[in-house]
Amino acid sequence: MNNPSVINQQHKMVAINMALEVDLTGQVCADSIGSKFFSGVGGQGISTAAREVAGWQGRHRPASTAKAGTISRIVTRLSPGAGVVTSRAGVHYVVTEYGVAYLHGKSIKSAPWRS
């Protein structure tokens, strides 16, 4: 399932991954809450590598909040100690229940939240 050579055989593949936090530059933390490990990175690294070969579009789809709406998953910067599982260069879209931010190729100055 996570073999890039098999994945690359699919036409118009879209990788959808979950995130614990996404910062405003598009960095994604998917395996830790601060410096405390929560889970493994799953297929994020493999899907990112395969996407770069095949020209996929990558989407990260965190719910916008955690703990019954008390903690935002979209943050100005990742929590201290949080690991970057997917760099901002590898994220095309961030999708929540409130909408979509297209980040691919944007500079920090031209990011969608600054308009």
PyMOL commands that set and color helices and strands:
alter all, ss='L'
color gray80, all
select helices_A, chain A and resi 4-7+44-54+88-90+112-114
alter helices_A, ss='H'
color red, helices_A
select strands_A, chain A and resi 14-17+21-23+28-29+32-33+36-37+57-60+65-66+71-72+74-75+93-96+99-102
alter strands_A, ss='S'
color yellow, strands_A
deselect
rebuild
show_as cartoon
